[in-house]
Amino acid sequence: MDNFTYWLENVADIPEEDENGNWRDLETGFQYDPKINYEACEKGTQRKTLSEKAMSGRETAKAFGGKALKGSFKQKEWAEKIRAGKLSSMTDEQAKLACDPNGLLTHSKFWIENRFKSGTEIAEFVTEQKGMLKQYRAYPQTGHEEEKKILAAKYNALTEKWLDQKEEKTSTTKDETPLEQWGGF
């Protein structure tokens, strides 16, 4: 197995290629470095692996397009199980929305903090949130400023209710950006 394949399959939890062809593990933030022999680095070290139940939960999410959750090892261990339980009470379409790797529900923290919500409640949230995004994106680049402001306020109120707004966002996906930042409000 070549070095890159080893890194991709055994080291990086959330590998992603950027527009310049560089690979980075989104979980750690470290970029793939061809000068490092990753297999040799891991020999003699015991890497933490998730339990069978947590890995089974991750596989459930993967079936709906989901990726490994972000967070600490302990957070991921717990949240993967929670997410799988919530997905089991959703329709396939709702589960696909909840597992969208570009969506808001990619961090363990979300699933842990909302563990007492039902799968139906989470599905309703993500369906409403995605619907608002679709509606916002449908507006032309210019015009409709007042409607955009109203929709942005509704979107931000909805996401504030579900997400901890004090936590600093590290992702730059549009689904995690408050709407007023998109429209220049």
N, C-alpha and C positions, 0 to 999 in steps of 0.2 A: 504494500500500500504506500502510495507516495505521501509526502509530508502534508500537502494541502488537503488531500482526502482524509488523512488522519485527523487533521485539525477540524475539518468540516463535520466529520462523523463522531468524533470523540471528545473534542475540546470545546468547541463553540456551542452554546445552548441555543442562541438565537442569531444564527449567521445571516448576514444581509449584505448584498453587493450594492455599492453606491453607483451613481451615474458615471464615475470615472473607472469602474471596474475593480475598485478596491473592496476587499471583504473585511467586515468588522463583526464582532460578537456584540449585539445590541445589549445583552445583559451586562457584560463587563465593560463595554466601551473600547476594548482592545482590538486593534486592527491585526489581521493576519500578517505575520512577518515571515517571509520565506527563509530568512537567515536562522530562525529558531527551529531546532529539531524537536517538535512537539512530543513525539513518542518517547524520545530519550528523557525529556523533562518530566514526563509523567511516571517513568519507571521508578519504583521505590516510593512513590507517593500514593496515598489512597484518596481518590477523589470521592466526594460525597455523591451518592446516587439516591434518587427518590425511591420510596418504597414501591412495592408492586401495585398497591392500591392507587397511589398518586400517579404512577406511570400509566396505569389503566385509565385513570381519569383524563390524563393528557391525550391518550389515544382516542378517547371518546371525542374530545374537543377537536382533535386533528381530523376526524371523520367529517366535521362540519367546517373545515378550513382553518381551525384554530392553530396557534403556535404555542410554544412554551410560554408560560406566564413570566412576567418580570417580577423581580423581588429577591429577597434573601432566600437562602436554602430552606429555612424553616417556614417562611411565608409560602413558598411554592409548594412545599410538602402538604401544607394544610389547604391552600387555595385550590390546588388541582382537584382535590377530592370534593370540595364544596362546589366548584364549577360543574363537575360531572353530575353531581346530584341535581343541580338546578337545570342543567340541560335535559335531563331525563324527563322533566315535566313540561318541556317546550315542544312545539311542533318543529319539524325539520327546518322550515323557513325561519322561525324565531331563533333556533339554535345557530343557524348560519349567520344571522345578524349579530348574535351575542359573541360569536367566535371570530368575527371579522378582524384579521390581524392589523388593520389600519384604523380600527375603532377605538372606543374609549375603555373597553373592558379587558385590556391586555395586561393589567398589573394585578398581582396577587392581592394588593391592598383593597381593591374594589370588591373582590369576592369575599374577603374576610369581613370587611366592614358591613357588607350587605348579606351576611350569612343567614340572618333571621327573616329576610324577605323571601317570598316564594319565587319559584321559577317563573310563574305567571307575571308577578309584579316586575321582575327584571326584564322579561320579554316585552311587557307593555312599555317600560321605560326605553329600551333600545329601539323598539319600533317607532315610538313617538320621536325620539332623538334623530333617528335616521330619516324619518319623514320630514322633519324640519330642515335638515341639511339639504335634502333633495329639493324642497320648496325654495330654499334660499339660493341654491345654485341655479335654479330655473329662471331667476330674475335676470334681466339683461344687465350688462356691465354698468350702464347709466340709466338714470331714472328710477322711479319707485323707491326713493330714499326713505320716505316715511314708513312704507310697508316693511322695508328691510330692517329699519330700526325697531319696529314693533316685534317682528319675528326674532331678531337678535336678542331682544330683551326676554322674550318667552323662552328661547333656547337656553340662554345663560341661567335663567331662573330654574329651569328643569335640571340642567347639569349640576348647578350648585346644590340642589336638593340631594343629588345622588353621589356627588364627588366631593372630596375634601379639597376645597379651593385654596387652602393654605399650603398644600404640598406643591413644591415647585415642579412644573412640568419639564420633562427632559426631551420629550418627543416633539417633532415639528409637523406631525401629520395634520392635515386640515381638520380631521374629526376631533382633534384635541385643542383646537384654537377657538377661543371665544369668537362668536360671529362678528362682533363689531370690529375686530381686527381685520377680518376679511374685507369688509366693506368700507374701511377707512373712517369709521365713525369715531 
